[in-house]
């Protein structure tokens, strides 16, 4: 034996390889291929995947009980070391357990004090929302659309003189209408029309000016477009007029921050995309300090959706968008893209727009938005692989083709195992 220790074997007698694919259906199928007993396949499948759940504000009294109960079912929890010496009052926590272990944990927590019953309900809701898959129908004001069955594409059409990517290109209604029809032919599932630039530093335009750009396009598309239409606006009067003119979805970069906007959307019957943005477009890049980027964006979207529902917006009409590039640096936008799947824990379909944005240029060195096609398609694929339901893009055709491959791979991954025992061990459909 050498001083450096035993030399590794260079043989491959046992063909040892690390398996990829983390869905429980994939795990079950691999275990089935060992020809194990069907009941054993189900038992082993439940142990094959862990879920990490992050919590905030767990009290000093609740944290040790939470860890003890997780350990008792075979999982574990991490919390701040200040819990041990009682030097802090609350702590964040990260829980690590399998689906089956959480199912045993939750009833135990519901019997405990210190708001652990409430915490159990929230864990249950977040976990079920995260693992939910399958088609769901979003009811628009006039037309409905389906998400969740495959990655869907929303074509971006800016009828503005100053948008960062295509400003001035489709300012004439006739050109915008032709581009809308072209996007539908390329495979867009929805069309998103914007009449106000919300790029960093953009100055707000009046509702009258915004409607002057959007109105003629909506009138020209009436009865001509086979897909639902979204209007990108943060003005309640524009939202109401757009729905009356045929729009199905309101896409608000301000996340229905305005009570008047919440009321307008609730009364319109439109579906709504709630996006996260700090401040206003003119100022949003002035404060990029976050103590916990993903946690703060998640919390803001949770509050925004709660306010929307309290105002009368039906939960089945709500979608959420973490807002890449809106009050975020290039690195922060990339972090949100990589972890976009976390926002599924809110229980709403996730929308994400990375197309041609400056963070792609910062990463790839492509100074011009028109040179960011490949990076935008790659971002769309990353988002779709993480369970994002709807991808916004200027480049519809290439994105649709790329996401067809993602859809085919997802179909393969979710193919059901053979045995009933293994199937029972997999995650529930949502």
C-alpha positions in Angstrom: 0.0 0.0 0.0 1.3 3.4 -0.9 1.6 6.3 1.6 -1.3 8.0 -0.2 -3.6 5.1 0.6 -5.1 2.2 -1.4 -5.3 2.7 -5.2 -8.8 2.6 -6.6 -9.7 -0.3 -8.8 -9.7 0.4 -12.5 -12.1 -2.4 -13.3 -15.8 -2.3 -14.0 -16.9 -5.7 -12.9 -20.1 -4.5 -11.3 -20.8 -1.6 -13.7 -21.3 0.9 -10.8 -23.0 4.1 -12.0 -24.8 6.9 -10.3 -28.4 7.1 -11.5 -29.9 10.4 -12.7 -33.6 11.3 -12.6 -35.1 12.3 -9.4 -38.9 11.8 -9.9 -40.4 9.0 -7.8 -41.8 7.4 -11.0 -38.2 7.2 -12.3 -37.0 5.8 -9.0 -39.8 3.2 -8.9 -39.0 2.0 -12.5 -35.3 1.6 -11.7 -36.1 -0.4 -8.6 -38.5 -2.5 -10.5 -35.7 -3.4 -13.0 -34.0 -5.3 -10.1 -37.0 -7.6 -10.1 -37.6 -6.9 -6.4 -40.8 -8.0 -4.7 -43.6 -5.5 -5.7 -44.3 -4.5 -2.2 -40.6 -3.9 -1.6 -40.5 -1.7 -4.7 -43.1 0.6 -3.1 -41.3 0.7 0.2 -37.9 1.5 -1.4 -39.4 4.1 -3.7 -40.6 6.1 -0.7 -37.0 6.3 0.5 -35.6 7.4 -2.9 -36.1 11.2 -2.8 -35.8 13.8 -0.1 -37.4 17.3 0.0 -35.8 20.2 1.7 -38.2 22.7 3.1 -37.1 26.1 4.4 -39.0 27.9 7.2 -38.6 31.2 8.8 -39.6 32.6 12.2 -39.7 29.2 14.1 -39.9 30.0 17.8 -37.3 29.1 20.4 -39.8 26.6 22.0 -41.0 25.1 18.7 -37.6 24.5 17.1 -36.3 21.7 19.3 -39.7 19.9 19.2 -39.7 20.2 15.4 -36.2 18.7 15.2 -37.1 15.9 17.7 -40.2 14.9 15.7 -38.3 14.9 12.4 -35.6 12.7 13.9 -38.3 10.3 15.2 -39.6 9.7 11.6 -36.1 9.4 10.1 -35.6 13.0 8.8 -33.7 15.9 10.2 -33.8 19.6 10.7 -31.2 22.4 10.9 -31.7 25.6 12.9 -29.5 28.3 14.3 -27.1 27.4 17.0 -28.5 30.1 19.2 -31.5 27.8 19.9 -29.3 25.7 22.1 -28.2 28.5 24.5 -31.5 30.4 24.2 -29.7 33.5 22.8 -32.3 34.0 20.1 -36.1 34.1 20.0 -36.7 32.7 16.5 -34.7 30.8 13.9 -34.9 29.9 10.2 -34.9 26.1 9.7 -34.3 23.7 6.9 -36.2 20.4 7.0 -34.9 17.3 5.2 -37.2 14.3 4.8 -38.8 12.0 2.3 -42.4 12.2 1.2 -43.3 9.3 3.5 -41.5 10.9 6.4 -43.3 14.2 6.0 -46.6 12.3 5.9 -45.8 10.8 9.3 -44.4 14.1 10.7 -47.4 16.3 9.9 -49.9 14.5 12.2 -47.4 14.5 15.0 -46.8 18.3 14.7 -50.5 18.9 14.7 -50.7 17.6 18.2 -48.0 19.9 19.5 -48.2 23.5 21.0 -46.2 26.6 20.1 -48.0 27.1 16.7 -46.6 23.8 15.4 -50.1 22.9 14.2 -50.1 26.0 11.9 -46.6 25.1 10.8 -47.6 21.6 9.9 -50.5 22.9 7.8 -48.1 25.2 6.0 -45.5 22.4 5.4 -48.3 20.2 4.0 -49.6 22.9 1.7 -46.2 23.9 0.4 -45.1 20.3 -0.2 -48.3 19.3 -2.0 -48.2 22.5 -4.1 -44.6 21.8 -5.1 -45.0 18.2 -6.1 -48.4 18.8 -7.9 -48.2 18.2 -11.6 -50.7 17.8 -14.4 -52.9 20.1 -16.4 -54.9 22.9 -14.8 -57.2 25.3 -16.5 -56.8 29.0 -16.0 -60.1 30.9 -16.6 -59.5 34.1 -18.5 -62.1 36.9 -18.9 -63.2 35.5 -22.3 -61.0 32.5 -23.0 -59.4 29.9 -20.8 -56.0 28.3 -21.3 -54.2 25.2 -19.9 -50.9 25.1 -18.0 -49.1 22.3 -16.4 -49.5 19.7 -19.1 -46.3 20.9 -20.9 -44.2 24.0 -20.8 -46.2 26.8 -22.4 -45.0 29.9 -24.3 -46.2 33.5 -24.0 -45.2 35.7 -26.9 -44.1 39.2 -26.0 -45.3 42.1 -28.2 -44.3 45.6 -27.2 -46.2 48.4 -28.9 -43.9 51.1 -27.4 -41.2 53.4 -28.7 -38.7 52.7 -26.0 -38.8 49.1 -24.9 -35.3 47.7 -24.3 -35.5 45.0 -27.0 -38.1 45.9 -29.7 -39.0 49.5 -28.9 -40.5 51.2 -32.0 -40.5 48.0 -34.1 -44.3 47.4 -33.6 -45.5 50.8 -32.7 -47.8 50.9 -35.8 -51.0 48.9 -35.1 -50.8 47.1 -38.5 -47.3 45.8 -37.8 -48.2 44.7 -34.3 -51.3 42.8 -35.6 -49.2 41.0 -38.2 -46.5 40.1 -35.6 -49.3 38.8 -33.2 -50.6 36.5 -35.9 -47.1 35.4 -36.7 -46.4 34.5 -33.1 -49.6 32.4 -32.9 -48.6 30.6 -36.1 -45.1 29.9 -34.5 -46.8 28.1 -31.6 -47.4 30.7 -28.9 -50.0 29.7 -26.3 -50.7 33.2 -25.2 -49.8 36.7 -26.5 -48.7 39.5 -24.0 -49.2 43.0 -25.4 -47.4 45.9 -23.6 -48.0 49.6 -24.2 -45.6 51.0 -21.5 -41.9 50.2 -21.3 -40.9 48.9 -17.8 -37.2 48.6 -18.5 -34.9 49.9 -15.8 -35.1 53.7 -15.7 -38.2 53.9 -17.8 -40.5 56.8 -17.1 -44.2 56.1 -16.5 -46.6 57.0 -19.3 -50.2 58.2 -18.8 -53.0 55.7 -19.0 -54.3 57.6 -22.0 -51.0 57.3 -23.9 -50.8 53.6 -23.0 -54.3 52.9 -24.2 -53.6 54.8 -27.4 -51.0 52.2 -28.2 -52.8 49.1 -27.0 -56.4 49.9 -28.0 -56.0 49.8 -31.8 -54.1 46.5 -31.6 -56.8 44.8 -29.5 -59.5 46.1 -31.8 -57.6 44.8 -34.9 -57.1 41.4 -33.3 -60.7 40.9 -32.2 -61.9 37.6 -33.6 -58.6 37.0 -35.5 -56.4 35.4 -32.9 -56.9 31.7 -31.8 -55.0 32.2 -28.5 -55.8 34.2 -25.3 -54.5 37.7 -25.0 -52.7 39.2 -22.0 -52.1 42.9 -21.5 -49.1 44.1 -19.6 -50.2 47.1 -17.6 -50.1 48.5 -14.1 -52.9 51.0 -14.6 -56.4 49.9 -13.4 -58.2 52.0 -16.1 -56.2 50.4 -18.9 -56.8 46.9 -17.4 -60.5 47.5 -17.3 -60.6 48.8 -20.9 -58.4 46.0 -22.2 -60.6 43.3 -20.7 -63.7 45.0 -22.2 -61.9 45.0 -25.6 -61.1 41.3 -25.5 -58.1 40.7 -23.2 -58.2 37.6 -21.1 -55.2 38.2 -18.7 -53.8 41.2 -16.9 -50.0 41.0 -16.4 -49.1 43.5 -13.7 -45.4 44.1 -13.1 -46.3 45.9 -9.8 -48.0 42.7 -8.5 -51.5 44.3 -7.9 -49.8 46.6 -5.4 -52.5 49.2 -6.0 -55.9 48.5 -4.3 -57.6 50.1 -7.4 -55.8 47.6 -9.6 -56.8 44.7 -7.4 -60.4 45.9 -7.5 -60.3 46.3 -11.3 -58.9 42.8 -11.9 -61.4 41.2 -9.5 -64.4 42.9 -11.2 -63.1 42.1 -14.7 -63.0 38.4 -14.3 -59.6 38.3 -15.9 -56.8 36.0 -15.0 -53.8 37.8 -13.5 -50.0 37.5 -13.4 -48.6 39.0 -10.2 -44.9 39.9 -10.6 -42.4 40.9 -8.0 -40.7 44.3 -8.4 -39.1 46.6 -5.9 -40.2 50.2 -6.3 -40.9 51.5 -9.8 -39.2 50.9 -13.1 -37.5 54.3 -12.9 -35.9 53.5 -9.5 -36.0 49.7 -9.1 -32.2 49.2 -9.8 -31.3 51.6 -7.1 -31.7 49.1 -4.2 -30.4 45.6 -4.9 -29.7 44.7 -1.3 -31.5 41.5 -0.1 -30.7 39.7 3.1 -32.4 36.6 1.7 -33.2 37.1 -2.0 -35.4 34.1 -2.6 -37.1 34.3 0.8 -38.0 38.0 0.3 -39.3 37.5 -3.2 -41.3 34.5 -2.1 -42.7 36.4 0.9 -43.7 39.4 -1.2 -45.5 37.2 -3.7 -47.3 35.4 -0.9 -48.5 38.7 0.5 -49.5 39.9 -2.9 -51.6 36.8 -3.7 -53.2 37.0 -0.3 -54.2 40.6 -0.9 -55.5 39.7 -4.4 -57.7 36.9 -3.0 -59.0 39.2 -0.2 -60.0 41.7 -2.9 -62.0 39.0 -4.7 -59.6 37.6 -7.3 -60.3 33.9 -7.6 -57.2 31.8 -6.7 -57.7 29.7 -9.8 -57.1 32.8 -11.9 -53.7 33.7 -10.3 -50.2 33.2 -11.7 -46.9 34.4 -10.1 -43.7 35.8 -11.6 -40.5 36.3 -9.6 -39.6 39.2 -11.8 -36.1 38.6 -13.2 -34.3 41.9 -13.8 -36.9 43.9 -11.9 -34.9 45.2 -8.9 -32.3 42.4 -9.2 -28.7 42.3 -10.3 -27.5 39.8 -13.0 -26.4 37.3 -10.3 -29.7 37.7 -8.5 -31.7 37.1 -11.6 -29.7 34.0 -12.4 -30.3 32.8 -8.8 -34.0 33.2 -9.2 -33.9 31.4 -12.6 -32.0 28.5 -11.1 -34.4 28.2 -8.2 -37.6 29.1 -10.0 -39.2 25.8 -9.0 -39.3 26.9 -5.4 -42.1 29.4 -6.2 -44.4 26.5 -7.1 -44.7 26.0 -3.3 -47.0 29.1 -3.3 -49.6 26.9 -5.1 -49.9 29.0 -8.3 -48.5 28.4 -11.7 -45.2 30.2 -12.2 -44.5 32.5 -15.1 -40.9 33.6 -15.9 -39.5 36.0 -18.5 -35.7 36.0 -19.2 -35.9 36.7 -23.0 -33.2 39.2 -24.2 -32.7 40.6 -20.7 -29.5 42.4 -19.6 -28.5 39.6 -17.1 -28.2 37.3 -20.1 -25.9 39.8 -21.7 -23.8 40.2 -18.5 -23.3 36.4 -18.4 -22.7 35.8 -22.1 -21.1 39.0 -23.2 -23.8 39.8 -25.7 -24.2 43.5 -25.5 -27.1 43.8 -27.8 -30.5 42.3 -26.9 -30.8 40.9 -30.4 -27.7 38.8 -29.8 -29.2 37.0 -26.8 -31.4 34.5 -28.6 -29.4 31.4 -27.6 -29.1 32.5 -24.0 -32.8 33.2 -23.9 -33.7 29.8 -25.2 -31.4 28.2 -22.7 -33.0 30.1 -19.9 -36.5 29.0 -21.1 -35.3 25.4 -21.0 -33.9 25.8 -17.5 -37.1 27.3 -16.3 -39.3 24.6 -17.9 -37.1 21.9 -16.3 -37.8 23.5 -13.0 -41.6 23.3 -13.4 -42.2 26.9 -14.6 -45.6 26.7 -16.3 -45.4 29.7 -18.7 -42.3 31.2 -20.3 -42.4 34.8 -21.7 -40.3 35.3 -24.8 -39.8 37.6 -27.8 -38.5 34.7 -29.8 -41.5 32.4 -30.0 -40.5 29.9 -32.7 -37.1 28.8 -31.4 -38.4 28.7 -27.8 -41.4 26.5 -28.8 -39.1 24.0 -30.6 -36.7 23.9 -27.6 -39.6 23.3 -25.1 -41.0 20.4 -27.2 -37.8 18.5 -26.2 -38.4 19.4 -22.5 -42.0 18.2 -22.8 -40.9 14.9 -24.4 -38.3 14.4 -21.6 -40.9 15.1 -18.9 -43.3 12.6 -20.5 -40.5 10.0 -20.3 -39.6 10.8 -16.7 -43.2 10.6 -15.5 -44.0 7.3 -17.2 -45.8 5.2 -14.5 -44.1 2.2 -13.0 -45.7 -1.2 -13.6 -46.7 -2.3 -10.1 -49.6 -0.9 -8.1 -47.4 -0.8 -5.0 -44.8 1.4 -6.7 -47.5 3.7 -8.2 -49.0 4.2 -4.7 -45.6 5.3 -3.4 -45.2 8.1 -6.0 -46.3 11.7 -5.5 -49.9 12.7 -5.9 -51.2 14.5 -9.0 -52.1 18.1 -8.5 
